[in-house]
Amino acid sequence: MLALFLVAFSANAQDKNAKALLDQVTAKVKSYNNISIDFKYSLNNAKENINQDSKGNVIMKGNQYVLNFMGVTKIFDGQKTYTIVPEDEEITIAKVDEKDDSAITPSKMLTFFNSGYKYKMDIVQNVKGRKIQYIKLTPTNTKDARKEILLGIDSQTKHIYNLIEMGKNGTKTTLTVNSFKTNQPLSKNQFTFAKSKYPNYYINKLD
């Protein structure tokens, strides 16, 4: 009985430590005027023989962002999303409901863990002299296609180092932050879509 109590006590302390660390990450993200991230995205599924790597970058300020990933640029000015696809010379414009919790945005990616997950401390890794503390997140929604998520946090800076998602179908996706810059000088038109830059593009307005 005592052993069971000690295990439960230890797990509870672990959960509290994990929550405290996640709260520190959220506070740090919210303290910056803007954030610029260069990242690597890897998709692996040994069973399906899939192994893909892509690089991208994103600039965020509040809920606004400019995301460049897999040859596509996405601009969100706070009201509408502009998806620019140079390969097809097409731009899709759509309104975004900020209250829609299912809408995944780059800014939410840095704080997504605040609801819908159970969490506990996991392993600590030394990565090039940096102490990375992992937190294991388990989705509370049983319909979620992800089995678990490992969130790697730099213990010193409280910045997210990487995010590893394990799918129930065996797919593993890893997002690794190569560069994390904050409070950079941005142009006042940084998050403004300029139609004049794309004179021959087909514009598809969804609403």
One Martini backbone bead per residue (centre of mass of N, CA, C, O) as a GRO file, in nm:
protein
  207
    1MET     BB    1   0.058   0.062  -0.021
    2LEU     BB    2   0.302   0.251   0.005
    3ALA     BB    3   0.406   0.212  -0.280
    4LEU     BB    4   0.155   0.328  -0.419
    5PHE     BB    5   0.172   0.607  -0.289
    6LEU     BB    6   0.457   0.681  -0.394
    7VAL     BB    7   0.388   0.663  -0.693
    8ALA     BB    8   0.158   0.873  -0.689
    9PHE     BB    9   0.328   1.104  -0.573
   10SER     BB   10   0.543   1.109  -0.797
   11ALA     BB   11   0.346   1.160  -1.036
   12ASN     BB   12   0.229   1.426  -0.925
   13ALA     BB   13   0.499   1.579  -0.917
   14GLN     BB   14   0.559   1.549  -1.215
   15ASP     BB   15   0.309   1.698  -1.320
   16LYS     BB   16   0.378   1.967  -1.179
   17ASN     BB   17   0.652   2.009  -1.321
   18ALA     BB   18   0.539   2.007  -1.606
   19LYS     BB   19   0.342   2.243  -1.571
   20ALA     BB   20   0.554   2.454  -1.487
   21LEU     BB   21   0.715   2.440  -1.754
   22LEU     BB   22   0.483   2.509  -1.949
   23ASP     BB   23   0.426   2.787  -1.820
   24GLN     BB   24   0.706   2.905  -1.890
   25VAL     BB   25   0.683   2.882  -2.196
   26THR     BB   26   0.430   3.059  -2.230
   27ALA     BB   27   0.543   3.318  -2.095
   28LYS     BB   28   0.778   3.355  -2.294
   29VAL     BB   29   0.617   3.381  -2.556
   30LYS     BB   30   0.438   3.631  -2.448
   31SER     BB   31   0.696   3.834  -2.401
   32TYR     BB   32   0.712   3.869  -2.701
   33ASN     BB   33   0.678   4.059  -2.985
   34ASN     BB   34   0.857   3.852  -3.158
   35ILE     BB   35   0.900   3.553  -3.380
   36SER     BB   36   1.179   3.360  -3.521
   37ILE     BB   37   1.172   3.055  -3.725
   38ASP     BB   38   1.377   2.778  -3.788
   39PHE     BB   39   1.295   2.461  -3.953
   40LYS     BB   40   1.251   2.104  -3.918
   41TYR     BB   41   1.079   1.844  -4.111
   42SER     BB   42   0.981   1.508  -4.018
   43LEU     BB   43   0.882   1.202  -4.199
   44ASN     BB   44   0.796   0.873  -4.054
   45ASN     BB   45   0.746   0.528  -4.205
   46ALA     BB   46   0.856   0.214  -4.204
   47LYS     BB   47   0.615   0.049  -4.321
   48GLU     BB   48   0.584   0.268  -4.577
   49ASN     BB   49   0.861   0.394  -4.657
   50ILE     BB   50   0.882   0.685  -4.510
   51ASN     BB   51   1.114   0.976  -4.590
   52GLN     BB   52   1.086   1.314  -4.485
   53ASP     BB   53   1.232   1.640  -4.562
   54SER     BB   54   1.188   1.976  -4.426
   55LYS     BB   55   1.192   2.331  -4.464
   56GLY     BB   56   1.142   2.630  -4.252
   57ASN     BB   57   0.957   2.946  -4.181
   58VAL     BB   58   0.870   3.189  -3.911
   59ILE     BB   59   0.665   3.479  -3.843
   60MET     BB   60   0.565   3.631  -3.525
   61LYS     BB   61   0.271   3.841  -3.416
   62GLY     BB   62   0.085   3.724  -3.224
   63ASN     BB   63  -0.152   3.615  -3.469
   64GLN     BB   64   0.055   3.682  -3.670
   65TYR     BB   65   0.185   3.556  -4.000
   66VAL     BB   66   0.478   3.403  -4.171
   67LEU     BB   67   0.481   3.113  -4.386
   68ASN     BB   68   0.747   2.886  -4.493
   69PHE     BB   69   0.641   2.581  -4.676
   70MET     BB   70   0.683   2.377  -4.928
   71GLY     BB   71   0.658   2.639  -5.137
   72VAL     BB   72   0.472   2.791  -4.926
   73THR     BB   73   0.280   3.087  -4.852
   74LYS     BB   74   0.168   3.223  -4.533
   75ILE     BB   75  -0.072   3.481  -4.455
   76PHE     BB   76  -0.158   3.652  -4.143
   77ASP     BB   77  -0.341   3.962  -4.055
   78GLY     BB   78  -0.594   3.872  -3.838
   79GLN     BB   79  -0.832   3.771  -4.065
   80LYS     BB   80  -0.659   3.661  -4.312
   81THR     BB   81  -0.568   3.405  -4.541
   82TYR     BB   82  -0.268   3.373  -4.748
   83THR     BB   83  -0.219   3.139  -5.011
   84ILE     BB   84   0.097   3.087  -5.173
   85VAL     BB   85   0.145   2.928  -5.508
   86PRO     BB   86   0.390   2.939  -5.738
   87GLU     BB   87   0.355   2.675  -5.906
   88ASP     BB   88   0.033   2.771  -5.971
   89GLU     BB   89  -0.034   3.069  -5.952
   90GLU     BB   90  -0.182   3.080  -5.651
   91ILE     BB   91  -0.447   3.234  -5.447
   92THR     BB   92  -0.577   3.196  -5.116
   93ILE     BB   93  -0.870   3.336  -4.958
   94ALA     BB   94  -0.937   3.341  -4.597
   95LYS     BB   95  -1.124   3.327  -4.333
   96VAL     BB   96  -1.073   3.353  -3.972
   97ASP     BB   97  -1.157   3.181  -3.677
   98GLU     BB   98  -1.023   3.254  -3.372
   99LYS     BB   99  -1.230   3.060  -3.198
  100ASP     BB  100  -1.112   2.818  -3.343
  101ASP     BB  101  -0.955   2.549  -3.195
  102SER     BB  102  -0.884   2.378  -3.467
  103ALA     BB  103  -0.706   2.608  -3.552
  104ILE     BB  104  -0.389   2.595  -3.684
  105THR     BB  105  -0.120   2.787  -3.560
  106PRO     BB  106   0.191   2.892  -3.498
  107SER     BB  107   0.125   3.016  -3.216
  108LYS     BB  108  -0.015   2.752  -3.109
  109MET     BB  109   0.237   2.563  -3.127
  110LEU     BB  110   0.362   2.706  -2.852
  111THR     BB  111   0.057   2.641  -2.678
  112PHE     BB  112  -0.119   2.371  -2.725
  113PHE     BB  113  -0.072   2.218  -2.431
  114ASN     BB  114  -0.303   2.369  -2.243
  115SER     BB  115  -0.506   2.162  -2.395
  116GLY     BB  116  -0.591   1.809  -2.423
  117TYR     BB  117  -0.373   1.704  -2.196
  118LYS     BB  118  -0.153   1.482  -2.071
  119TYR     BB  119   0.126   1.505  -1.830
  120LYS     BB  120   0.489   1.422  -1.822
  121MET     BB  121   0.784   1.349  -1.736
  122ASP     BB  122   1.085   1.279  -1.898
  123ILE     BB  123   1.357   1.289  -2.051
  124VAL     BB  124   1.706   1.375  -2.065
  125GLN     BB  125   1.901   1.570  -2.296
  126ASN     BB  126   2.213   1.610  -2.466
  127VAL     BB  127   2.245   1.898  -2.692
  128LYS     BB  128   2.515   2.053  -2.752
  129GLY     BB  129   2.505   2.141  -2.429
  130ARG     BB  130   2.199   2.100  -2.408
  131LYS     BB  131   1.921   2.087  -2.193
  132ILE     BB  132   1.665   1.845  -2.263
  133GLN     BB  133   1.331   1.850  -2.167
  134TYR     BB  134   1.089   1.607  -2.154
  135ILE     BB  135   0.738   1.591  -2.249
  136LYS     BB  136   0.459   1.390  -2.207
  137LEU     BB  137   0.185   1.378  -2.434
  138THR     BB  138  -0.168   1.296  -2.392
  139PRO     BB  139  -0.444   1.263  -2.547
  140THR     BB  140  -0.787   1.285  -2.439
  141ASN     BB  141  -0.873   1.220  -2.723
  142THR     BB  142  -0.947   0.913  -2.867
  143LYS     BB  143  -0.961   1.028  -3.179
  144ASP     BB  144  -0.681   1.078  -3.187
  145ALA     BB  145  -0.408   1.002  -3.405
  146ARG     BB  146  -0.237   1.043  -3.154
  147LYS     BB  147  -0.059   0.891  -2.903
  148GLU     BB  148   0.200   1.089  -2.878
  149ILE     BB  149   0.401   1.360  -2.723
  150LEU     BB  150   0.721   1.513  -2.757
  151LEU     BB  151   0.854   1.780  -2.557
  152GLY     BB  152   1.128   1.987  -2.616
  153ILE     BB  153   1.311   2.165  -2.355
  154ASP     BB  154   1.499   2.428  -2.278
  155SER     BB  155   1.607   2.474  -1.958
  156GLN     BB  156   1.720   2.769  -1.988
  157THR     BB  157   1.517   2.928  -2.204
  158LYS     BB  158   1.223   2.790  -2.252
  159HIS     BB  159   1.241   2.663  -2.528
  160ILE     BB  160   1.154   2.505  -2.807
  161TYR     BB  161   1.319   2.241  -2.975
  162ASN     BB  162   1.100   1.996  -2.994
  163LEU     BB  163   0.860   1.780  -3.188
  164ILE     BB  164   0.710   1.458  -3.118
  165GLU     BB  165   0.500   1.255  -3.321
  166MET     BB  166   0.287   0.974  -3.246
  167GLY     BB  167   0.121   0.760  -3.432
  168LYS     BB  168  -0.108   0.499  -3.452
  169ASN     BB  169   0.021   0.423  -3.755
  170GLY     BB  170   0.354   0.488  -3.714
  171THR     BB  171   0.387   0.785  -3.737
  172LYS     BB  172   0.667   1.019  -3.749
  173THR     BB  173   0.699   1.352  -3.626
  174THR     BB  174   0.952   1.619  -3.666
  175LEU     BB  175   1.018   1.927  -3.494
  176THR     BB  176   1.300   2.143  -3.547
  177VAL     BB  177   1.476   2.399  -3.393
  178ASN     BB  178   1.736   2.597  -3.533
  179SER     BB  179   1.594   2.890  -3.489
  180PHE     BB  180   1.554   3.148  -3.219
  181LYS     BB  181   1.402   3.460  -3.257
  182THR     BB  182   1.372   3.788  -3.102
  183ASN     BB  183   1.279   4.103  -3.147
  184GLN     BB  184   1.264   4.190  -3.442
  185PRO     BB  185   1.295   4.386  -3.711
  186LEU     BB  186   0.998   4.501  -3.864
  187SER     BB  187   0.792   4.559  -4.100
  188LYS     BB  188   0.482   4.714  -4.136
  189ASN     BB  189   0.427   4.490  -4.389
  190GLN     BB  190   0.479   4.192  -4.300
  191PHE     BB  191   0.138   4.113  -4.279
  192THR     BB  192   0.093   4.213  -4.579
  193PHE     BB  193  -0.091   4.183  -4.862
  194ALA     BB  194   0.049   4.209  -5.202
  195LYS     BB  195  -0.091   4.196  -5.508
  196SER     BB  196   0.137   4.333  -5.692
  197LYS     BB  197   0.340   4.078  -5.666
  198TYR     BB  198   0.089   3.904  -5.831
  199PRO     BB  199  -0.019   3.962  -6.144
  200ASN     BB  200  -0.068   3.634  -6.262
  201TYR     BB  201  -0.254   3.542  -6.043
  202TYR     BB  202  -0.481   3.333  -5.910
  203ILE     BB  203  -0.779   3.428  -5.730
  204ASN     BB  204  -0.913   3.258  -5.438
  205LYS     BB  205  -1.225   3.313  -5.290
  206LEU     BB  206  -1.396   3.165  -5.013
  207ASP     BB  207  -1.565   3.460  -4.895
   0.00000   0.00000   0.00000
